[in-house]
Amino acid sequence: MNDTPGWASPGSAPSDGQEPGTSGPAEPADRPRTAQPSQPSQPEDQPGLQTPDSGAKWSKEQPPPAQWSAPTGSPPPGQAPPPPPPGPGWGGNQPPGGHGGGYGNWQGPGGGWGGQWGGPPPAAKPGVIPLRPLGVGEILDGAVSTMRTYWRTVLGIALTVAIATEVVVILLQGLVLEQQAGTDALEDPDATLDELTRALGNALLSSGVLFLISLIGTVVATALLTTVTSRAVLGKSVTTGEAWHDARPRVLKLFGLIFLLLLIALGVAFAGAVPGILVTLAGGGAAGAALIVLGSLCTAVVALWLMVRFSLASPALMLEKQGIRKSMSRSAKLVRGSWWRVFGIQLLATIIANIVAAIVVIPFTFLAAAFGGDGISGFLNGTGDFGWTFLIISGVGSVIGSMITFPISAGVTVLLYVDQRIRREALDLDLARAAGVQGCGPGTSNPSPGS
């Protein structure tokens, strides 16, 4: 059947001296015609071919075997088809490694593929990422592009949160924690058990308070930057006030989510140390200590697995307006089957952000040590006096480092969430419609969410 443009089956071209549309091979004019029994009519899609009972034969003029090339159109009536080009195969002049007359050079209505396989059209990119499943480099580049394109909003949020957090940390260290630290007993080999316990408790309290303050700043920055990154995917800018207006109703739930995840991680880690603690209290000594270390390591692996499993709960809570439990369930569903990929991308982003921040923070730390206390030597030996000069100068470095780590960490988490939803739920169609991309209007079909 000749229903493909520019292509016809080998038996469909009319032979020499035969009118188009006539069935059967052409016979010589001087050959006596013999009576033939009536035969049923042939299908129109098989001209030049008759049934074996008719006694007719194939035309004597057939294309040479393995040298016939596809004609570009039917020849006019009464005209023989052009001679085949030299060389075997489809077409004569073939590019290296290709098929000159095959589908790679097909030119249909509208131009076809332009002579070669062009592949699918590129995905729409209204914002910082293309609307398709993303690679690792595209996720990292999207986070950096968000910070570079909307630098006023992103750096404004990061700078505000970092300054507020660092001011609280400096005041606590200089006014409260420095006087109550009392950790000298940890370096004294003659210290009693009570002194060691008290010093260890003070060190844990100081570290816990500082970690809590930093966590609060991280949560606020993540909440605000999640809104900015989600708008950046659509190519839409947002001001700091708009970001705060969108994030404010969800901030308390985000705090609850973060604290719940911390309690889960600490609870799992402590559960692994309980057997060793019991053995130690029973007089196990070294065996109890070894059991504590072994149990803590085993449960730390479980805690890490849970944290990665729930790592996308924060953007789910902020962008889908979900509750705490529902957002954790959504994160577990999105991460299922991609745990190692999510873990690797987040680990890589954390390493990159911390390396860049360290490049900034370390020089400020040595500069602070040089201007305060016993100088750099006292800082390296651990005997320096960390006064207000040291705290302020090192705090400036910490603010600059936080301005880098906040946007990268929040951006990678949000883009990972978007990428997993594109892979599982075809979110790219909804994003394209929201961004006003042509061809993705209300009539475009949207596949049902995947698992």
C-alpha positions as CSV (number, residue, x, y, z in Angstrom):
1,M,0.0,0.0,0.0
2,N,1.5,3.3,-1.0
3,D,0.6,5.4,2.0
4,T,4.0,6.7,3.0
5,P,5.3,9.9,1.5
6,G,8.3,9.4,-0.8
7,W,8.2,5.6,-0.5
8,A,6.5,2.8,-2.6
9,S,6.8,-0.9,-2.6
10,P,8.9,-2.5,-5.4
11,G,6.0,-3.9,-7.3
12,S,3.9,-0.8,-7.4
13,A,5.6,1.1,-10.2
14,P,3.9,0.6,-13.6
15,S,6.1,-1.3,-16.2
16,D,7.1,0.0,-19.6
17,G,4.3,0.3,-22.1
18,Q,1.6,-0.2,-19.5
19,E,-1.0,2.3,-18.5
20,P,-1.1,3.2,-14.9
21,G,-3.8,1.4,-13.1
22,T,-3.8,-1.7,-15.4
23,S,-3.3,-5.0,-13.7
24,G,-0.9,-7.6,-14.9
25,P,2.3,-7.4,-17.0
26,A,2.4,-5.8,-20.4
27,E,2.4,-8.3,-23.3
28,P,3.9,-7.8,-26.8
29,A,1.5,-6.5,-29.5
30,D,2.3,-9.3,-32.0
31,R,1.6,-12.0,-29.4
32,P,-1.8,-13.8,-30.0
33,R,-4.2,-13.3,-27.2
34,T,-5.6,-16.5,-25.7
35,A,-8.8,-16.7,-23.9
36,Q,-8.4,-16.7,-20.2
37,P,-11.0,-17.6,-17.7
38,S,-12.4,-14.8,-15.8
39,Q,-10.4,-14.0,-12.6
40,P,-11.4,-12.1,-9.6
41,S,-10.3,-8.5,-9.5
42,Q,-7.0,-7.7,-7.7
43,P,-6.6,-5.5,-4.8
44,E,-5.6,-2.0,-5.7
45,D,-2.6,-2.1,-3.4
46,Q,-0.9,-4.9,-5.3
47,P,-0.5,-3.7,-9.0
48,G,1.6,-6.0,-11.2
49,L,0.9,-9.1,-9.2
50,Q,-1.6,-11.8,-10.1
51,T,-2.6,-15.0,-8.6
52,P,-0.9,-18.3,-9.6
53,D,-4.0,-19.6,-11.2
54,S,-4.2,-16.9,-13.8
55,G,-1.1,-18.2,-15.7
56,A,0.5,-14.7,-15.8
57,K,4.1,-14.1,-15.0
58,W,6.1,-11.3,-13.4
59,S,7.2,-8.6,-15.7
60,K,10.6,-9.3,-17.4
61,E,11.9,-5.8,-16.5
62,Q,12.4,-5.9,-12.8
63,P,14.9,-3.8,-10.7
64,P,18.2,-5.6,-10.2
65,P,18.4,-7.4,-6.8
66,A,19.9,-5.4,-3.9
67,Q,20.3,-2.2,-6.1
68,W,16.8,-0.8,-6.0
69,S,16.4,2.6,-4.4
70,A,13.2,4.1,-3.2
71,P,11.6,6.4,-5.8
72,T,10.6,9.8,-4.7
73,G,7.4,9.7,-6.5
74,S,5.4,7.8,-9.2
75,P,6.7,8.3,-12.7
76,P,4.3,9.8,-15.3
77,P,2.2,7.4,-17.4
78,G,4.2,5.6,-20.1
79,Q,7.6,6.5,-18.7
80,A,10.0,4.0,-17.3
81,P,11.4,4.5,-13.8
82,P,14.8,6.1,-13.6
83,P,17.8,3.7,-13.5
84,P,19.0,2.7,-10.0
85,P,22.0,4.5,-8.6
86,P,25.3,2.6,-8.4
87,G,26.2,0.7,-5.2
88,P,24.2,-1.6,-3.0
89,G,21.7,-0.6,-0.4
90,W,19.3,2.3,0.0
91,G,20.6,5.3,-2.0
92,G,24.0,5.8,-3.6
93,N,25.8,8.6,-1.6
94,Q,25.8,7.5,2.0
95,P,27.4,9.4,4.8
96,P,30.0,7.4,6.8
97,G,28.2,5.0,9.1
98,G,24.8,6.1,7.9
99,H,22.0,5.0,5.5
100,G,21.7,7.7,2.8
101,G,18.2,6.9,1.7
102,G,16.9,5.7,5.1
103,Y,14.8,7.3,7.7
104,G,17.6,9.6,8.8
105,N,17.1,11.7,5.7
106,W,13.3,11.6,5.5
107,Q,11.7,14.8,4.4
108,G,8.0,14.7,5.0
109,P,5.5,17.5,5.1
110,G,7.0,20.5,6.9
111,G,10.6,19.5,6.4
112,G,10.8,16.3,8.5
113,W,14.0,16.0,10.6
114,G,16.2,18.2,8.4
115,G,18.4,15.3,7.1
116,Q,19.4,13.6,10.3
117,W,17.8,12.3,13.5
118,G,17.3,15.4,15.5
119,G,15.9,13.7,18.6
120,P,13.2,15.2,20.8
121,P,12.9,18.9,21.2
122,P,14.6,20.4,24.2
123,A,12.6,20.8,27.4
124,A,11.2,24.1,28.3
125,K,13.3,26.1,30.7
126,P,11.3,29.1,32.0
127,G,13.4,29.4,35.1
128,V,16.7,28.1,36.6
129,I,16.1,24.4,35.6
130,P,14.8,22.6,32.5
131,L,11.4,21.1,33.1
132,R,12.4,17.4,32.9
133,P,14.2,14.9,35.1
134,L,17.4,16.5,36.3
135,G,21.0,15.4,36.6
136,V,23.3,16.0,39.5
137,G,25.0,18.9,37.8
138,E,21.7,20.5,36.9
139,I,20.5,20.4,40.5
140,L,23.7,22.0,41.8
141,D,23.7,24.5,38.9
142,G,20.1,25.4,39.6
143,A,20.8,26.2,43.2
144,V,23.7,28.4,42.2
145,S,21.7,30.0,39.4
146,T,19.0,30.9,41.9
147,M,21.5,32.6,44.1
148,R,23.1,34.4,41.1
149,T,19.9,35.4,39.3
150,Y,17.9,36.6,42.4
151,W,20.9,37.6,44.5
152,R,19.2,40.6,46.1
153,T,16.4,38.5,47.6
154,V,18.5,35.4,48.3
155,L,21.5,37.1,49.9
156,G,19.2,39.6,51.7
157,I,17.4,36.7,53.4
158,A,20.7,34.8,54.1
159,L,22.4,37.9,55.4
160,T,19.6,38.9,57.7
161,V,19.2,35.4,59.2
162,A,22.9,34.9,59.5
163,I,23.5,38.3,61.3
164,A,20.6,37.7,63.7
165,T,21.8,34.2,64.5
166,E,25.4,35.2,65.0
167,V,24.6,38.1,67.2
168,V,22.7,35.8,69.6
169,V,25.6,33.2,69.5
170,I,28.2,35.9,70.3
171,L,26.2,37.3,73.2
172,L,25.7,33.8,74.6
173,Q,29.3,32.9,74.3
174,G,30.6,36.1,75.7
175,L,28.2,36.7,78.6
176,V,26.9,33.3,79.6
177,L,28.6,30.3,78.2
178,E,32.2,31.5,78.7
179,Q,31.7,31.9,82.5
180,Q,29.8,28.6,82.9
181,A,31.9,26.5,80.6
182,G,34.4,25.1,83.2
183,T,35.8,22.5,80.8
184,D,39.4,22.7,82.2
185,A,38.9,19.4,84.0
186,L,38.7,17.6,80.7
187,E,42.4,18.3,80.1
188,D,43.4,17.5,83.7
189,P,44.6,13.9,84.1
190,D,44.1,14.1,87.9
191,A,40.5,15.3,87.8
192,T,38.0,13.3,89.7
193,L,34.9,11.6,88.2
194,D,32.6,14.3,89.5
195,E,34.8,17.1,88.0
196,L,34.9,15.2,84.6
197,T,31.2,14.7,84.7
198,R,30.5,18.3,85.4
199,A,32.9,19.6,82.8
200,L,31.4,17.2,80.2
201,G,27.9,18.4,81.1
202,N,28.9,22.0,80.7
203,A,30.6,21.3,77.3
204,L,27.4,19.5,76.1
205,L,25.2,22.3,77.3
206,S,27.3,24.9,75.6
207,S,27.4,23.0,72.3
208,G,23.7,22.2,72.6
209,V,22.7,25.8,73.0
210,L,24.8,27.0,70.2
211,F,23.5,24.2,68.0
212,L,19.9,25.1,68.9
213,I,20.4,28.8,67.9
214,S,22.0,27.8,64.6
215,L,19.2,25.3,64.0
216,I,16.6,28.1,64.5
217,G,18.4,30.3,62.0
218,T,18.7,27.4,59.5
219,V,15.0,26.6,59.7
220,V,14.0,30.3,59.1
221,A,16.4,30.6,56.2
222,T,15.2,27.3,54.7
223,A,11.5,28.4,55.0
224,L,12.1,31.7,53.2
225,L,14.5,30.3,50.6
226,T,12.2,27.4,49.7
227,T,9.6,30.0,48.5
228,V,12.3,31.8,46.5
229,T,13.6,28.7,44.8
230,S,10.1,27.4,44.0
231,R,9.4,30.7,42.2
232,A,12.8,30.6,40.5
233,V,11.9,27.3,38.9
234,L,9.0,29.1,37.1
235,G,11.2,32.1,36.2
236,K,9.3,34.4,38.6
237,S,11.0,36.7,41.1
238,V,9.9,37.3,44.7
239,T,10.8,39.9,47.2
240,T,11.8,39.2,50.8
241,G,8.4,40.5,52.0
242,E,6.5,38.2,49.7
243,A,8.7,35.3,50.7
244,W,8.0,35.9,54.4
245,H,4.3,36.4,53.7
246,D,4.1,33.0,52.0
247,A,6.3,31.2,54.6
248,R,5.0,32.7,57.8
249,P,2.0,30.4,58.2
250,R,4.2,27.3,57.9
251,V,7.2,28.3,60.0
252,L,5.9,26.9,63.3
253,K,5.1,23.5,61.6
254,L,8.5,23.6,60.1
255,F,10.0,24.0,63.6
256,G,8.0,21.1,64.8
257,L,9.1,18.9,61.9
258,I,12.8,19.7,62.4
259,F,12.6,19.0,66.2
260,L,10.7,15.8,65.6
261,L,13.3,14.6,63.1
262,L,16.1,15.4,65.7
263,L,14.3,13.5,68.4
264,I,13.9,10.5,66.1
265,A,17.6,10.6,65.3
266,L,18.7,11.0,68.9
267,G,16.3,8.4,70.1
268,V,17.5,5.8,67.6
269,A,21.1,6.6,68.5
270,F,20.5,6.4,72.2
271,A,18.6,3.1,71.8
272,G,21.8,1.5,70.5
273,A,23.8,2.7,73.4
274,V,21.4,1.5,76.1
275,P,22.7,-2.1,76.3
276,G,26.3,-0.8,76.7
277,I,25.2,1.6,79.4
278,L,23.4,-1.1,81.3
279,V,26.5,-3.4,81.1
280,T,28.7,-0.5,82.3
281,L,26.4,0.2,85.3
282,A,26.6,-3.5,86.2
283,G,30.4,-3.3,86.4
284,G,31.2,-4.3,82.8
285,G,33.9,-1.7,82.5
286,A,35.7,-2.0,79.1
287,A,33.2,-4.4,77.7
288,G,30.4,-2.0,78.4
289,A,32.2,0.9,76.8
290,A,32.9,-1.2,73.7
291,L,29.3,-2.2,73.5
292,I,28.2,1.4,73.7
293,V,30.4,2.3,70.8
294,L,29.3,-0.7,68.7
295,G,25.6,-0.1,69.4
296,S,25.9,3.6,68.7
297,L,27.6,2.9,65.3
298,C,24.9,0.5,64.3
299,T,22.0,2.7,65.2
300,A,23.7,5.7,63.7
301,V,23.4,4.0,60.3
302,V,19.7,3.5,61.0
303,A,19.4,7.2,62.0
304,L,21.1,8.3,58.8
305,W,18.8,6.2,56.7
306,L,15.8,7.7,58.4
307,M,17.1,11.3,58.0
308,V,17.6,10.8,54.2
309,R,14.2,9.2,53.9
310,F,12.6,12.2,55.5
311,S,14.9,14.8,54.0
312,L,12.3,16.1,51.5
313,A,9.7,16.6,54.2
314,S,10.6,20.3,54.6
315,P,9.8,21.4,51.0
316,A,6.7,19.1,51.0
317,L,5.5,20.9,54.1
318,M,6.2,24.4,52.7
319,L,5.0,23.9,49.1
320,E,2.2,21.5,49.5
321,K,0.8,23.0,52.7
322,Q,0.9,19.6,54.3
323,G,1.0,18.7,58.0
324,I,4.0,17.3,59.8
325,R,3.0,13.6,59.5
326,K,1.7,14.0,55.9
327,S,4.9,15.8,54.8
328,M,7.0,13.0,56.3
329,S,4.9,10.4,54.4
330,R,5.3,12.4,51.2
331,S,9.1,12.5,51.6
332,A,9.2,8.7,52.3
333,K,7.2,8.1,49.1
334,L,9.4,10.4,46.9
335,V,12.7,9.0,48.2
336,R,11.6,5.3,48.0
337,G,13.8,3.6,45.4
338,S,16.1,6.6,45.1
339,W,17.7,6.6,48.6
340,W,21.3,6.4,47.4
341,R,20.8,9.1,44.7
342,V,19.2,11.5,47.2
343,F,21.8,10.8,49.8
344,G,24.7,11.3,47.3
345,I,23.4,14.6,46.0
346,Q,22.8,16.0,49.4
347,L,26.2,14.8,50.7
348,L,27.9,16.3,47.6
349,A,26.1,19.6,48.1
350,T,27.0,19.7,51.8
351,I,30.6,19.0,51.1
352,I,30.8,21.7,48.4
353,A,29.0,24.3,50.6
354,N,31.2,23.6,53.6
355,I,34.4,23.7,51.6
356,V,33.4,27.1,50.2
357,A,32.4,28.4,53.6
358,A,35.6,27.1,55.2
359,I,37.6,29.0,52.6
360,V,36.0,32.1,54.0
361,V,35.7,31.3,57.7
362,I,39.3,29.9,58.3
363,P,41.1,33.2,57.3
364,F,38.8,35.2,59.6
365,T,39.4,32.7,62.4
366,F,43.2,33.1,62.2
367,L,42.8,36.9,61.9
368,A,40.7,36.9,65.0
369,A,43.3,34.8,66.9
370,A,46.0,37.2,65.8
371,F,44.2,40.2,67.2
372,G,43.0,38.6,70.4
373,G,44.5,36.8,73.4
374,D,47.8,35.1,73.0
375,G,47.9,35.3,69.2
376,I,47.9,32.5,66.7
377,S,50.2,30.2,68.8
378,G,47.9,30.3,71.7
379,F,44.9,29.6,69.5
380,L,46.7,26.6,68.0
381,N,47.7,25.3,71.4
382,G,44.3,25.8,72.8
383,T,45.5,28.1,75.6
384,G,44.3,31.4,74.0
385,D,41.8,33.7,75.6
386,F,38.7,33.9,73.4
387,G,37.6,37.5,74.2
388,W,35.2,39.8,72.5
389,T,37.7,40.7,69.7
390,F,38.0,37.0,68.7
391,L,34.3,36.4,68.9
392,I,33.4,39.5,66.8
393,I,36.0,38.9,64.0
394,S,35.3,35.2,63.8
395,G,31.5,36.0,63.8
396,V,31.9,38.1,60.7
397,G,33.5,35.2,58.9
398,S,30.7,32.9,60.1
399,V,28.1,35.3,58.7
400,I,29.8,35.3,55.3
401,G,30.0,31.5,55.3
402,S,26.3,31.2,56.3
403,M,25.4,33.5,53.3
404,I,26.9,30.8,51.1
405,T,25.7,27.6,52.8
406,F,22.1,28.6,53.4
407,P,21.1,29.2,49.7
408,I,23.0,26.1,48.5
409,S,21.6,23.7,51.0
410,A,18.0,25.0,50.7
411,G,18.2,25.2,46.9
412,V,19.5,21.7,46.5
413,T,16.8,20.3,48.8
414,V,14.0,22.1,47.0
415,L,15.3,21.1,43.5
416,L,15.7,17.5,44.6
417,Y,12.0,17.6,45.7
418,V,11.0,19.0,42.3
419,D,13.1,16.5,40.5
420,Q,11.6,13.5,42.3
421,R,8.1,14.8,41.7
422,I,8.9,15.2,38.0
423,R,10.1,11.6,37.8
424,R,7.2,10.1,39.7
425,E,4.3,12.5,39.2
426,A,4.9,14.4,35.9
427,L,5.1,17.6,37.8
428,D,6.9,19.2,34.8
429,L,3.5,19.5,33.0
430,D,2.0,21.4,35.9
431,L,5.1,23.6,36.2
432,A,5.0,24.3,32.4
433,R,1.4,25.4,32.6
434,A,2.0,27.5,35.6
435,A,4.9,29.2,33.8
436,G,2.8,29.9,30.8
437,V,4.8,27.6,28.4
438,Q,3.0,27.2,25.0
439,G,1.6,23.8,24.3
440,C,0.9,23.1,28.0
441,G,-2.5,24.6,28.3
442,P,-5.5,23.3,30.2
443,G,-6.2,20.8,27.5
444,T,-2.9,19.0,27.9
445,S,-3.2,15.6,29.5
446,N,-1.5,15.1,32.8
447,P,-0.6,11.5,33.7
448,S,-1.8,10.2,37.0
449,P,0.7,10.4,39.9
450,G,3.2,7.6,40.0
451,S,4.4,5.7,42.9
